[in-house]
Amino acid sequence: MLKQSLQYKLLQKLSPQQIQLMKLIQLPTQAFEERLKQEIEENPALDTGKEENNDFDDDFSDDFDDTGNEKIEAEDINIDEYLSDDEIPSYKTQANNYSADDEEKNVPYAAGTSFHQSLKNQLNTYSLNEEEKSIAEFLVGSIDDSGYIRRDILDLVDDLAFTANVFTTEEKVIEILKKVVHSLDPIGVGARDLKECLIIQLKAKETNKTRSLAIEVLENTFDHFVKKHYKKLMEKFNISEDELKEINSEIARLNPKPGSSYAGNNKIAEQIVPDFTIKILDGELDLTLNSRNAPELHISREYNNMLKGYQESKTKSKSQKDAVFFIKQKLDAAKWFIDAIKQRQQTLMVTMNSIMHYQYDYFLTGDERKLKPMILKDIADQINMDVSTVSRVANSKYVSTPYGTKLIKEFFSESMKNDQGEDVSTREIKKILETVIAEENKKKPLTDEKLAAILKEKGYPIARRTVAKYREQLDISVARLRKEI
């Protein structure tokens, strides 16, 4: 039996404009500038810079709420809502103190020949037949950015046959690898693993007793060396502690990633543009938003004139009506984008201001031990915004402080109670743990259990497994691997 009924539901739905605003908030400064350029290119009604005698008021009617779903005729558009006789539009009263010389906007590139091109150029100095040159070039092309060939020789042989039409053997590929590729500069490129990379570099140096022993240690007892089983190494090779120190020092001077040290690899140089700046002025904190986040935007004068022309026209043709409908869509989009940028600026400033005052003691002193426990909800409750909005600001933005440029999310941490029942930041505990490990006796590094005992003495009763977790987060090795001779 079929039955018809009415049902009422309350649904929360984000409009496309709200979704785009969230995306704008998430963008860091450089990505925001790219998004701004894209919008200006796509919307001819939007313009930047100063334009004199523009009578358009960017404070359009807030009553208009066209979702684009219903058909609107040109006659239904109130042109007066889009035109204003004000002498000074509101956008002209907003200052933009950013100068083109203040910052270099272009991301610098490393100059010179690329890493792989340099290797290929070196092959021209070798006397190779056509087959050998094809194999050598293929091997060079298989080297990764760190300088290693991380594929099996058999796979390389198969690929040579399928892609380069070169039919060869594993023995021939290994011969070219050792005779040609391993002698290219920087020394160590083309190695198949760390062990081979270090040995290639040692063999390329002038031979002496220490280097000969170092080669022998790496060739025969690489695992013992990596795991720092120094007593076993001294017994096996019948060497003293001083001799082992010399071997260790010799190997430590080698480059484990020969490819990454190449200066002309043409990678884009990393460049962080802080979104905020915090300064200490007369003992007080001063927060500013990077002016690149506050562009000066207005509506194109040409579009303003087109609307005026339509309004003054006595006869309105179909093409004019279509044109004014198109203009209306572009003006609405421009209005929304300008408003969205203002909302973005406000959201960023409100959020960062709340974070700054929450961590006031840290920003005044730079002492990480003064960082308070702080989670996203703490800030969201203070500024009366959603946790997801705070997360978008924290995860992708940087702040320049007197103590360096920091990622904002680094100021957030969970809390843990000390022996007096006070909430302390896990960042504070990690900092103390890092200091304790830095000051330990490297000949007898502290185990996680001993570290837990030391932290307990300092008033932080945490379990050994928690110490291990924090140590891993700090990228610090276990005690055995921290051991030095």
C-alpha positions as CSV (number, residue, x, y, z in Angstrom):
1,M,0.0,0.0,0.0
2,L,1.4,3.4,-1.0
3,K,1.2,6.3,1.4
4,Q,2.0,10.0,1.1
5,S,3.0,12.1,4.1
6,L,4.8,15.3,5.0
7,Q,7.8,15.3,7.2
8,Y,9.7,18.3,8.6
9,K,13.4,18.1,9.3
10,L,16.0,20.6,10.5
11,L,19.3,20.2,8.6
12,Q,22.5,22.0,8.9
13,K,24.0,22.7,5.5
14,L,27.1,24.6,4.5
15,S,26.6,26.9,1.5
16,P,29.2,26.9,-1.3
17,Q,30.3,30.4,0.0
18,Q,30.9,29.1,3.5
19,I,32.9,26.1,2.2
20,Q,35.1,28.4,0.1
21,L,35.6,30.7,3.1
22,M,36.8,27.7,5.1
23,K,39.2,26.9,2.3
24,L,40.5,30.5,2.2
25,I,41.1,30.5,6.0
26,Q,43.2,27.3,5.7
27,L,45.5,28.8,3.0
28,P,48.9,30.1,4.2
29,T,50.1,33.4,2.8
30,Q,51.8,32.2,-0.4
31,A,48.9,29.9,-1.3
32,F,46.5,32.7,-0.5
33,E,48.3,35.0,-3.0
34,E,48.0,32.4,-5.7
35,R,44.3,32.0,-5.0
36,L,43.9,35.8,-5.2
37,K,45.6,35.9,-8.6
38,Q,43.4,33.1,-9.8
39,E,40.2,34.9,-8.7
40,I,41.3,38.2,-10.3
41,E,42.0,36.4,-13.6
42,E,38.7,34.6,-13.6
43,N,36.5,37.5,-12.5
44,P,37.0,40.6,-14.6
45,A,34.8,42.6,-12.2
46,L,37.5,42.3,-9.6
47,D,40.5,44.6,-9.6
48,T,43.5,45.5,-7.5
49,G,45.5,48.7,-6.7
50,K,44.3,52.3,-6.7
51,E,41.8,53.7,-9.2
52,E,40.9,57.4,-9.0
53,N,37.4,58.8,-9.5
54,N,35.7,55.4,-9.2
55,D,32.3,56.0,-7.8
56,F,31.4,52.4,-7.2
57,D,30.7,51.5,-3.5
58,D,31.8,48.1,-2.6
59,D,29.3,48.0,0.2
60,F,26.6,46.4,-1.9
61,S,23.1,45.7,-0.8
62,D,23.1,42.9,1.8
63,D,19.5,42.0,1.0
64,F,20.5,40.2,-2.2
65,D,20.7,36.4,-1.7
66,D,20.7,34.8,-5.0
67,T,21.6,31.1,-4.9
68,G,21.6,30.9,-8.7
69,N,18.9,28.2,-8.8
70,E,16.0,30.5,-9.9
71,K,15.8,32.4,-13.1
72,I,16.2,36.2,-12.7
73,E,15.3,38.6,-15.5
74,A,17.3,41.6,-16.3
75,E,14.3,43.8,-15.4
76,D,14.3,42.4,-11.9
77,I,17.8,43.6,-11.1
78,N,17.8,46.9,-9.2
79,I,20.8,48.7,-10.8
80,D,20.7,51.3,-8.0
81,E,21.8,48.7,-5.5
82,Y,25.0,48.3,-7.5
83,L,25.7,52.0,-8.1
84,S,26.5,54.8,-5.6
85,D,27.1,58.5,-5.8
86,D,29.5,58.5,-2.9
87,E,32.6,60.6,-3.6
88,I,34.8,58.2,-1.6
89,P,34.0,54.5,-1.7
90,S,34.7,52.6,1.5
91,Y,37.5,50.5,0.0
92,K,39.5,53.8,-0.5
93,T,39.5,54.5,3.2
94,Q,41.3,51.3,4.0
95,A,45.1,51.6,4.2
96,N,47.5,49.1,2.7
97,N,50.9,49.7,4.0
98,Y,52.5,46.9,2.0
99,S,55.2,48.1,-0.3
100,A,56.4,46.1,-3.3
101,D,60.0,46.3,-2.0
102,D,59.2,45.1,1.5
103,E,59.5,41.5,0.6
104,E,60.7,39.3,-2.2
105,K,57.6,37.5,-3.5
106,N,59.3,35.3,-6.0
107,V,60.5,31.9,-4.8
108,P,64.2,31.6,-5.6
109,Y,65.5,28.7,-7.7
110,A,68.9,27.1,-7.4
111,A,70.9,27.9,-10.4
112,G,73.2,25.6,-12.5
113,T,73.1,22.1,-13.9
114,S,70.7,19.5,-12.4
115,F,72.1,16.6,-10.5
116,H,71.2,14.0,-13.1
117,Q,72.4,16.2,-16.0
118,S,75.8,16.6,-14.3
119,L,76.2,12.8,-14.0
120,K,75.3,12.3,-17.7
121,N,77.8,15.0,-18.7
122,Q,80.5,13.1,-16.8
123,L,79.8,10.0,-18.8
124,N,81.1,11.8,-21.9
125,T,84.6,11.7,-20.5
126,Y,84.6,7.8,-20.6
127,S,85.4,5.7,-23.6
128,L,82.3,3.5,-23.9
129,N,80.8,1.7,-26.8
130,E,77.1,2.2,-27.7
131,E,75.8,-0.6,-25.5
132,E,77.9,0.4,-22.5
133,K,76.9,4.1,-22.8
134,S,73.2,3.1,-23.0
135,I,73.5,1.0,-19.8
136,A,75.5,3.7,-18.0
137,E,72.9,6.4,-18.9
138,F,70.1,4.1,-17.8
139,L,71.8,3.5,-14.5
140,V,72.4,7.2,-14.0
141,G,68.7,7.8,-14.7
142,S,67.8,5.2,-12.0
143,I,69.7,7.1,-9.3
144,D,67.3,8.8,-6.8
145,D,67.8,12.3,-5.2
146,S,69.8,10.8,-2.4
147,G,72.3,9.3,-4.8
148,Y,71.2,5.6,-4.5
149,I,70.0,3.0,-7.0
150,R,67.4,1.2,-5.0
151,R,66.3,-1.4,-7.5
152,D,67.4,-5.0,-8.1
153,I,69.9,-5.5,-10.9
154,L,67.6,-8.1,-12.5
155,D,64.8,-5.5,-12.7
156,L,67.2,-3.0,-14.3
157,V,68.2,-5.7,-16.9
158,D,64.5,-6.3,-17.7
159,D,63.8,-2.5,-18.0
160,L,66.8,-2.1,-20.3
161,A,65.3,-4.7,-22.6
162,F,61.8,-3.3,-22.6
163,T,62.4,0.5,-22.6
164,A,65.8,0.9,-24.2
165,N,65.9,-2.2,-26.4
166,V,69.2,-3.1,-24.9
167,F,69.6,-6.9,-24.2
168,T,72.3,-7.5,-21.6
169,T,73.2,-9.6,-18.5
170,E,73.3,-8.9,-14.8
171,E,77.1,-9.3,-14.9
172,K,77.5,-6.6,-17.6
173,V,75.2,-4.1,-15.7
174,I,77.2,-4.7,-12.4
175,E,80.4,-4.2,-14.3
176,I,79.3,-0.8,-15.8
177,L,77.9,0.1,-12.4
178,K,81.2,-0.5,-10.5
179,K,83.6,0.6,-13.3
180,V,81.8,3.8,-14.4
181,V,78.9,4.9,-12.2
182,H,80.7,4.4,-8.9
183,S,83.5,6.6,-10.1
184,L,81.3,9.6,-10.9
185,D,81.3,12.7,-8.8
186,P,80.1,13.1,-6.0
187,I,81.8,9.9,-4.9
188,G,79.3,7.4,-3.6
189,V,76.5,7.9,-6.1
190,G,75.0,4.8,-7.6
191,A,75.4,2.7,-4.4
192,R,72.7,0.2,-3.7
193,D,72.7,0.6,0.0
194,L,74.4,2.6,2.8
195,K,77.1,0.0,3.3
196,E,78.2,0.1,-0.3
197,C,78.0,3.9,-0.4
198,L,80.4,4.3,2.6
199,I,82.8,1.7,1.3
200,I,83.0,3.4,-2.1
201,Q,83.9,6.7,-0.5
202,L,86.6,5.1,1.7
203,K,88.2,3.3,-1.2
204,A,88.3,6.5,-3.2
205,K,90.5,8.1,-0.5
206,E,94.2,7.6,0.0
207,T,94.9,4.4,1.8
208,N,96.1,4.3,5.4
209,K,95.8,1.9,8.3
210,T,92.7,3.5,9.7
211,R,90.8,3.6,6.4
212,S,91.8,0.0,5.6
213,L,90.5,-1.1,9.0
214,A,87.3,1.0,8.5
215,I,86.7,-0.8,5.1
216,E,87.2,-4.1,6.8
217,V,84.8,-3.2,9.7
218,L,82.1,-2.1,7.2
219,E,82.5,-5.1,4.9
220,N,82.5,-7.8,7.6
221,T,80.7,-6.4,10.6
222,F,78.4,-3.7,9.3
223,D,75.5,-4.7,11.5
224,H,77.6,-4.6,14.6
225,F,79.0,-1.2,13.7
226,V,75.5,0.3,13.1
227,K,74.2,-1.2,16.4
228,K,77.3,0.2,18.2
229,H,78.4,-3.1,19.6
230,Y,81.9,-1.6,20.3
231,K,83.2,-4.4,22.6
232,K,82.5,-7.1,20.0
233,L,84.3,-5.0,17.3
234,M,87.3,-4.5,19.5
235,E,87.5,-8.2,20.3
236,K,87.0,-9.3,16.7
237,F,89.6,-7.0,15.1
238,N,91.9,-7.0,18.1
239,I,92.0,-3.2,18.3
240,S,92.1,-0.7,21.1
241,E,89.4,1.8,22.1
242,D,91.5,4.7,20.6
243,E,91.8,2.8,17.3
244,L,88.1,2.2,17.2
245,K,87.5,5.9,17.9
246,E,89.7,6.8,14.9
247,I,87.7,4.3,12.7
248,N,84.4,5.8,14.0
249,S,85.6,9.3,13.3
250,E,86.8,8.4,9.8
251,I,83.4,6.9,8.9
252,A,81.5,9.8,10.5
253,R,83.2,12.2,8.0
254,L,81.6,10.3,5.0
255,N,78.5,11.5,3.3
256,P,75.6,9.0,3.7
257,K,73.5,10.9,1.0
258,P,75.9,12.0,-1.7
259,G,73.1,13.1,-4.1
260,S,71.4,15.5,-1.6
261,S,74.6,17.5,-1.1
262,Y,74.8,18.4,-4.8
263,A,74.4,22.2,-5.0
264,G,73.0,22.4,-8.5
265,N,70.1,20.1,-8.1
266,N,67.7,22.8,-9.2
267,K,65.2,22.2,-6.4
268,I,63.0,25.1,-5.3
269,A,64.6,26.7,-2.3
270,E,62.3,26.4,0.7
271,Q,60.9,29.7,1.9
272,I,58.5,30.2,4.8
273,V,56.5,33.4,4.8
274,P,55.1,34.0,8.3
275,D,51.4,34.9,8.4
276,F,51.7,36.8,11.7
277,T,54.4,38.7,13.6
278,I,54.7,39.1,17.3
279,K,57.0,41.7,18.7
280,I,57.7,42.9,22.3
281,L,57.1,46.7,22.5
282,D,57.7,48.4,25.9
283,G,57.2,45.1,27.7
284,E,53.9,44.3,25.9
285,L,53.2,41.9,23.1
286,D,52.2,43.4,19.7
287,L,50.5,41.2,17.1
288,T,50.3,42.1,13.4
289,L,49.0,40.2,10.4
290,N,51.3,40.0,7.3
291,S,50.1,42.7,5.0
292,R,50.2,40.3,2.1
293,N,47.1,38.8,3.7
294,A,45.3,42.1,3.4
295,P,45.2,43.0,-0.4
296,E,43.5,46.2,-1.6
297,L,40.6,45.1,-3.9
298,H,37.8,47.0,-5.6
299,I,35.3,46.6,-8.4
300,S,36.5,47.4,-12.0
301,R,35.6,50.9,-13.1
302,E,34.7,49.5,-16.5
303,Y,32.0,47.4,-15.0
304,N,30.6,50.4,-13.1
305,N,30.4,52.4,-16.4
306,M,28.7,49.5,-18.1
307,L,25.9,49.5,-15.5
308,K,25.5,53.2,-15.7
309,G,25.2,53.0,-19.5
310,Y,22.5,50.4,-19.2
311,Q,20.6,52.5,-16.6
312,E,20.7,55.6,-18.8
313,S,19.8,53.8,-22.0
314,K,16.2,54.4,-23.1
315,T,15.9,51.3,-25.3
316,K,17.2,48.1,-23.8
317,S,18.0,45.4,-26.3
318,K,18.2,41.7,-25.6
319,S,22.0,41.7,-25.8
320,Q,22.1,44.6,-23.2
321,K,19.9,42.6,-20.9
322,D,22.1,39.5,-21.2
323,A,25.1,41.7,-20.6
324,V,23.7,43.2,-17.4
325,F,22.7,39.8,-16.1
326,F,26.3,38.6,-16.7
327,I,27.7,41.8,-15.0
328,K,25.3,41.2,-12.0
329,Q,26.7,37.6,-11.6
330,K,30.3,38.9,-11.7
331,L,29.6,41.8,-9.3
332,D,28.0,39.4,-6.8
333,A,31.0,37.1,-7.0
334,A,33.4,40.0,-6.5
335,K,31.4,41.3,-3.5
336,W,31.4,37.9,-1.9
337,F,35.2,37.5,-2.5
338,I,36.0,40.9,-1.0
339,D,33.8,40.1,2.0
340,A,35.4,36.6,2.4
341,I,38.8,38.1,2.5
342,K,37.7,40.6,5.2
343,Q,36.3,37.6,7.2
344,R,39.5,35.7,6.7
345,Q,41.6,38.6,8.0
346,Q,39.3,38.9,11.0
347,T,39.3,35.2,11.8
348,L,43.1,34.9,11.6
349,M,43.6,37.9,13.9
350,V,41.0,36.9,16.4
351,T,42.4,33.3,16.6
352,M,46.0,34.3,16.8
353,N,45.3,37.0,19.3
354,S,43.6,34.5,21.6
355,I,46.6,32.0,21.2
356,M,49.0,34.8,22.0
357,H,47.3,35.8,25.2
358,Y,46.8,32.2,26.2
359,Q,50.6,31.6,25.9
360,Y,51.5,35.2,27.0
361,D,54.3,34.1,29.3
362,Y,56.0,32.0,26.6
363,F,55.9,34.8,24.0
364,L,57.4,37.3,26.5
365,T,60.2,35.0,27.5
366,G,60.7,32.3,24.8
367,D,61.0,29.7,27.6
368,E,59.2,26.6,26.3
369,R,58.8,25.4,29.9
370,K,56.2,28.2,30.2
371,L,54.0,26.9,27.5
372,K,50.6,26.1,29.0
373,P,48.6,23.0,28.1
374,M,46.4,24.1,25.3
375,I,44.0,22.2,23.0
376,L,42.0,23.5,20.0
377,K,38.8,23.6,22.1
378,D,40.4,26.0,24.6
379,I,40.8,28.6,21.9
380,A,37.5,27.8,20.1
381,D,35.6,28.4,23.4
382,Q,37.4,31.7,23.9
383,I,36.6,33.1,20.5
384,N,33.3,31.5,20.1
385,M,34.2,29.6,16.9
386,D,34.2,26.0,15.8
387,V,37.2,23.8,16.6
388,S,37.6,23.0,12.9
389,T,38.1,26.8,12.2
390,V,40.9,27.0,14.8
391,S,42.4,23.8,13.4
392,R,42.6,25.4,9.9
393,V,44.4,28.4,11.3
394,A,46.8,26.4,13.4
395,N,47.8,23.7,11.0
396,S,49.0,25.8,8.1
397,K,50.1,29.2,9.5
398,Y,53.4,30.4,10.8
399,V,54.2,33.2,13.3
400,S,57.4,35.2,13.5
401,T,58.5,35.7,17.1
402,P,61.6,37.2,18.7
403,Y,62.6,33.5,19.2
404,G,62.3,32.4,15.5
405,T,59.5,31.5,13.1
406,K,57.1,28.9,14.5
407,L,54.3,26.7,13.2
408,I,51.3,27.7,15.2
409,K,50.1,24.2,15.9
410,E,53.4,23.7,17.9
411,F,51.9,25.8,20.7
412,F,49.1,23.2,21.2
413,S,49.8,20.3,23.6
414,E,48.0,18.0,25.9
415,S,48.1,18.4,29.7
416,M,49.5,16.1,32.4
417,K,49.5,16.5,36.1
418,N,52.7,16.9,38.0
419,D,53.3,15.6,41.5
420,Q,51.6,18.6,43.0
421,G,48.4,18.0,41.0
422,E,49.0,21.0,38.7
423,D,48.3,20.7,34.9
424,V,51.5,21.0,32.9
425,S,52.1,20.9,29.2
426,T,53.5,17.8,27.6
427,R,55.8,20.2,25.7
428,E,57.3,21.2,29.0
429,I,58.0,17.6,29.9
430,K,59.5,16.9,26.4
431,K,61.8,19.9,26.8
432,I,63.1,18.7,30.1
433,L,63.5,15.2,28.7
434,E,65.5,16.6,25.8
435,T,67.7,18.5,28.2
436,V,68.4,15.5,30.4
437,I,69.4,13.4,27.4
438,A,71.6,16.1,26.0
439,E,73.5,16.3,29.4
440,E,73.8,12.5,29.9
441,N,77.1,10.6,29.8
442,K,77.3,9.4,26.2
443,K,79.5,6.4,27.3
444,K,76.6,5.2,29.5
445,P,73.4,6.7,28.0
446,L,70.3,6.7,30.2
447,T,67.7,4.0,29.5
448,D,64.0,4.9,29.3
449,E,63.5,3.5,32.8
450,K,66.2,5.7,34.2
451,L,64.8,8.7,32.4
452,A,61.4,8.0,33.9
453,A,63.0,7.9,37.3
454,I,64.8,11.3,36.8
455,L,61.6,12.9,35.6
456,K,59.8,11.6,38.6
457,E,62.4,13.2,40.8
458,K,61.8,16.5,39.0
459,G,58.1,16.3,39.8
460,Y,56.8,14.6,36.6
461,P,55.5,11.1,37.5
462,I,55.2,9.5,34.0
463,A,55.5,5.8,33.0
464,R,58.5,4.4,31.1
465,R,56.3,3.7,28.0
466,T,55.3,7.4,28.0
467,V,59.0,8.4,28.1
468,A,59.6,6.1,25.1
469,K,56.7,7.7,23.3
470,Y,58.0,11.3,24.0
471,R,61.6,10.3,23.0
472,E,60.3,8.9,19.7
473,Q,58.3,12.1,19.0
474,L,61.6,14.1,19.7
475,D,63.3,11.8,17.2
476,I,65.9,10.6,19.8
477,S,67.3,7.1,19.5
478,V,67.2,4.4,22.2
479,A,70.1,4.4,24.8
480,R,72.1,1.7,22.9
481,L,72.2,3.8,19.7
482,R,73.1,7.0,21.6
483,K,76.3,5.4,23.0
484,E,79.6,6.9,22.0
485,I,83.1,5.6,22.6
